[in-house]
Amino acid sequence: MPPPITFLAFPPLLALYPLSYVVWLVRTLALPIRVKTPKLLSNGTLVDPTATDPPLVKHVGSDQLPFSEDVIVWQAHRLAIFSSDPGRPFYNPFTNEGDAATAPHARLMLYDLDKRTVRQLEIGNWPEGRTLHSLGLGLKEDDNGGAILAVVNIGADFTAVDMVRLAPPTEPNDGDGPAHITATYLHSLENPKITTPNAVVPLSEDQVVVTNSFGFSPKTHKVLNTVETILAIPGGKVYALRRAAGSFPGIQSSYGTFGAQTTATCELVAERFALANGIAASPDGRILLVAGTNSDDVSVYDVDPSGAGPGSGSGTGAFAPRVHFRETLPVGFLLDNLRYVPKDAQAQQAEGYTFLGAGHPAGLDVLAATESKGKKLAGSRVVKIHIPVHRPPPSLWRSFTNELSRLFTRVHKRVELVFADSGELVSTSATAVAFTGKTGTEVLVTGVWDGRGPVHLTSVDV
């Protein structure tokens, strides 16, 4: 369930919230974390990745992957899938600014991790007339070499999570570029409660867990959405969506100005996030992380192995994962997306879970980049977040100190810098994902407002 409201147990904490907001404003806007030269954690030390021989950073797909919001890695087939939206300068789905109907569509792009080549992922059975302006991506592999791809898609008159089946890849006939993949649109998950979806974790082809960034949608409550953003009001939530019995594929009727229809039941998983953004789960299903962008932190949950919680949706039976709040870790910047770092079972048991988080170190800079539609550059930051395997015993004192840490600590001791850049290499970083490459661990970093495309980092310590 959601984090405890600690000031109910410790009333003096209530007086500290206005002070903590001032501290947050100063750190995020007036005194953000900036760097003069790029930094990359490699071989135990921070180095300039452009100054090594050979360089440890390279742009990829520069003319094919502009404005990439998200990326996921299909490690078994040595592929990455990017969510690239060349129409973002004309329509921003996150703020609902621009014309979604006339803006160029987003594209899902395949990237070969070894050949470093790119080709577009063509999706069959895509509903005629349906636009694609994608945000988050999620991948769940199956036992037959295929996978389910979940795509957060926000159009002019709908808000949905589109589900796509990926068949096992085949080698290209010409021997060049990423392997060919047959992708088939299955259906869309929509519910009126899901007004501002952002990141997604697929559980099956019919069920996902998705962040809903705001309490007020910019489509229907622009002024209130602006107030919620500026004051860092925790209106964001995490929901579970499950395809409703008898619901239909494709797009039919719509109502209102958001969320085309109800094709999925909806249940609450967690709440009280100041801009609920990235979400990531450990492969064993034990840990769930949620980014609170406007509070510069990440919330950690233990997932109850006993199954679904009581739920809060309109379904006939509970299906949402039952979660228990563990802690909130300050990260020191506007955290965007989260990704799990793969480990073998033995290393995970010894070292704990590791996640990568990417985001924006300077609030005013990323605002300027957004307003200029990417013409101005903003900094990028990637950190690794360490989560112990075992949940600490519950304690009121621990809850109290966790809240103090959340309010006033800039960066938690279990949050470690991996990559930092002023925007010279990649601007407005949104996602960082790690995988095993020729040089050890390698990392892809996307830039949501960067028309130059993402960067590929090598010899990275994660």
N, C-alpha and C positions, 0 to 999 in steps of 0.2 A: 504494500500500500504506500501512499505518498509519504514524504518526509514529515516528521513530527513538527508541530508548531511549537518550537521550544520555549517561546516566551510565555506560554501558558503555564509551564512548569517553573520558569524563572522569569517573573514579571519584569525585573529590571532590564532584561534584554530588549524589551519593547522600546525603551528610550534610546537604544543604540542603533535602531534601524535607520532613522534619518541621518545620523552621523555616517553610517556605513554607506549610504547612498551618495553622500558628498565625497567620501573616499573613492568610491567607484567612479564617479564623474571625473575626478581629478586624474585618476590613473588611466582611465580609458580615453579621455579627451585631451586633457592638458599635459599629462606626463606619461604618454604611452611608451611601451618598450620598442625602441628602434635600434637598428644596426647600420653601420656604415658600409661594411663589406659582408658578402654572404658567408654564412657559417654552416658547416655540416659536421655532424658527429661521426667520425670515421677512425677506426683503429684506436679508440679510447681517448681521442682528443678532438676539439673543434678546429676544423681547417676551412680555408677558403676553397670551395670545390672547383673554382675556375682557375686556381693557381697551381694545381697539382699536375703531374705529368704521368699519364694522360689526365685530362679534366674529369672530374667525378660527376659532372652534370651536362645534360644535353637536352635541347628542345626536341620534341617528337611531334610528327604530324602537324607542323606549323600551319600549313594551309588547309588542313582538314579537321582540326580539333579546336576551333576557336570557342571561347566562352564555355569551357567545360565545367559543369556543376559537380559531377560525380564520376567515380570510376570504381569498378569492382574487378577482382581478379578471379579467373577460372583457372586455378593452379594446375588442375589435372590435365588441361589441354594447352597450357602455356599461353593463355589469352587474357587480355583485359578488355572490358567493355566500357566505353566512355559515353557519358551523356553530354553531347555537344550541341549548343543552341546558337547558331549564327543569327537567329532572329531576336536574341536578347536585347540588342540596342533598340529594337523597334517595339518589343513587348516584354516587360519584366513580369513573369508570372508570380513572383514572390510578393511584389507590391501592387500588382494589377495596374501597371502604368503602360500605356500604349494600346495598340490594336492587335489583339490575338488573332483575329480572322485574317488579317493581311500580312502579318509578320512571317518571314520565312520559318519553316518548321524546324524543330530540333531534329537531331539525328543520333542514332545509336551506332557507335563506331567500334569495330574490332581492331585490336592492336596486338600484334604478335610480339610476345615478350623477348624472343630471341632474335628474330629478324628485324624487329623494330619497324615494321611496315603496317599500314593502315588500310582497311576497307570498310565500307558501310555495311551494317547489318540490315538486310532487307527483311521486313516482317510481313508474312503472308496473312491473308484473311483480315487485314486491317479494315475497320469500318469505313465505308465511303464517306468522305466529307469530314472525317474526324481529324482535328488538328493534334499536333504533338508539341508541347512545350514542357519539357521534362525537368524535374528537380532530382529527387533521390532515386537511386537504384538499389535493388537487393537481389541476391542470387541464392538459390537453394539447389544443390546438386542432388541427383537421384542415383539409384543403384545401377542404372543402365548406361551411364556415361553422359546422360543428358542433364538438363537443369530447368528450373522454373525461374524466370526473370520477372521481378516486380518493378514497375516504372510509375513513379508519381507524376501525374499529368494534369496540368491546370490550364484549361481553355477559357474562352470567353463566356461560355454558358454551362460549363461542367467542371467538376473537381473530382478526380478519381485516382485509383491505383489500377493501372492496366497490367493484366497478367499475360505473360508470353511464355510459350513452351519452346525450349531450345533442344534440338536433336543433337546427338553426338556429332562433332565436326568431322568433315572429310577434307582431305588434302586438295588444294586448288590444282586444276588441270595444268596451269602454266608453271607451277612450282614456285610462284612468287606471291608474296603477301600472306596475310593470315589465312588459315583454313576456312573453307566455306561452312556455314552453319545454316541449317533450315530452321527458321524462327516462325512460329505460328501464334497469332493473337488468339487468346482463349476467351476472355471476358474482362469486364471492368467491375471493380468493387467501389460502390458509391453509397454514401449515407449523409443525410443533412447535417449531422454533427461534424463531419469531416470537411471543414471550410478552408483550412489552411494547411494541408498536408505538406510534409517536407521530406523526411527520411523514412525508410521502410525496411523491415526485416520480414521476408516471406517465410511462413511456416509450412505451407503447402500451396497447391495451385488455387485453393479456395480460401485461404486464410493468411492474414498478414498482421503484423504489429506496426503501427505507423505513428509518427509524431504529428500533432496538430499544433502549429507554432503559436497561434494566438487565440485568445478568448474572443476577440473581435476581428472579423475578416476585413481586409482592405476593400473587398468588393462591395460589402454591404454597410460597413461602419468605418469609413475612412478616417474620420476625426478621432473616434474612440481607439482605432487601431494605432494611430499616431501617438496618442496619449499613453497607451499601453506600452508602446515601444520606448518612448522617451523616459518614462518613469520606471522602466524595468518591472512592470507589474506582472506577477507570475500567473498569467492566464493560460499558458500552454499546457497541453495534456498529451498523454499517450493512450491510444486506443487499439483495441484488437478488432479487426473486421473479418467477418466470415460470410461467404457467399450464401445468400438466402435460398432456401429450398424453392425450386421452381423458377428462380430468377433466370434471365435470358441473356445470351451474349449480344454484344453490339449495343448501339445507342438507339433508343426510341424517343419517348417523350421527355420533357424536362419541365421543371417548375421553378419559380423564383429566379434569382440571379446568381445562384451558386449551387453546386451539387446537383447534377442533372436529375438524379432519381435515387431511389433506394433499391439497390441490388444486393446489399449486404447488411447483416445485423451488426451492431456496434456495441462494444462493452469497454468500460474504462479500465485501464491498467494502472496508470499513475498520473499525478497531476501536480500543479503548482510549480511550473517552470517559467522563467522569464525568457520567452522565446524558445520554445522546445524545438531543437534543431536535429543534430545528428543522433542516431541510435545504432547500437551495435550489441550483438550477443556473442558469447563464447560458443564454440561449436558443440560443447557438451551440454549446452542449454542451462548452465548453472548461474551465469552472470549476465546482467543486462546493464548497459550504460546509456545515459541520456544526457545530451549536451544542453545546458542552459546558456544560450549565447549572451543574452543581455545581463547575466549575473556572473559571467566569466568563470563558469564552473562546470563540473560534470558530476551527475548523481549516479551512485552505484547501487544496484539492487541485486539481491539474491533471489533466484527464481525457485519457487517451491516445487520440488520434484513430485509432489502429490497430485499436481495437475491444476485444473482451472480454479479460479477464484469465484467469489460470489457474483461478480459481474454487475453492470449497471445499465445494460442495453435492453432492447426490446425483444431479444430472442427468448425462446422457450426454455433454454438451458444455458448455464454458464459455460463459456469456452475460453474466455480471456485468461492468459497466464496469471497465476497468483504470484505476486512479487512482494518482497520484504525490503524496505529501505535499509541500506547499510551505512552509507556516508556520502558526504558531498566534498569534492576536492576542488579547491580554487586552482585555476590554471594560469591566470594573469593576462588573459586576452580573450577576444570575442571568439569563442570556440564554435566551429561550424560542424564538420562531420567527423565521425569516429569509425575506425576499422580495427578489427582484431588482428593481432600479429600471430601467424601460425607457429606452433611449437609442437614437438613430440610430447607424448604423455609424461615421460620421465622428467623432461625439462620443465614442463608446466607445473608438475607437482613440487619440484624443487624451488622454482623461481616465482611461481604464481602466474597470473594472467598478465599479458601486456597488450595494450591498445595504442594505436596512433590517433592523435587528434590534430586537425589542421584548422586554421582560422586566421583572424585578422588582429594584428597587434596594436593598431591605432584606429580608433573609432572615426575620427574626423577624416582620416585619409581614405578609409573604405567608403565613407559617405561621398567624398569628392569623386572617387573612382566611379561610384554608382551614378551620380548625377551627370558626370561627363560621358557616361556610357562606355567606360573603359579607356578613354583618352588619357586620363590621369592615372598614374600608377600608385599602388598602395602596397604596403608590406605584406609579407607572408611569414607564417610561423607553423612549425610542426613539432609536436612533443610526443614523448612516449609516457604512458600512464601505467603504473604498476599496481595491480590489484592482488592482494593475498588470496590464496586458495580458500582458506577457512574464514568464516564469518566470526568476528570477535564477539564475546559474550555481551548481551544487552546491558546497558548501564545508563542511568540518568545523567551521571557525570560525563560519560562519553558523548552523550547527545548534546549536552551543554557546550563542551569544548569543541565539538564538531561545528556547532552553529557559530561560535566565536571565530573559528578558523574560516568558515565560509564567508563571514562578514568582513574580516579584516586582514586575513593572510593573503598576500598577493599570489604566491605560487607554492603549492603544497610540496613537501619534500619527496613525494612519490611521483612527481611530474618533472620530467627531464627533457631539456631541449635537444632536438634532433636536427632541425634545419631552421634557419632564419635568413630572411632576405628583405631588402628594402623595396623590392619590386623590380629590381634590375633583371632578375632571372625569371621570376613568376610573380605576378601581381594578384592580390586578393585570393590567396589560397583557400580552397574549400574542402578538399579531400586529399588525404595521403594514404596510400595502401602499399603494404610491404609484400614481397615475394622472394623466393629463392632464385638467384640468377647466377651468371657465370662468375661474378666477383664476390659471391656471398649473398648477403641480403641487399636487395635493391628496392627502391621506393619510387612510385609515381606520385606526382603532386599536381593537382589541377588548379586553375585560376578561373573563378567564376566570371570575372570581368576582364579577363586577359585574352585578347584576340590573337596572341602569338602561339597559343597552345600550351599544353602541360610540359613539365620537365621530368626527365628520367634520371634519378640519382643512383649511383653505384657505390659499393663498399660502405654501406651504411650500418652503423651500430644501432640495433634496436633490441 
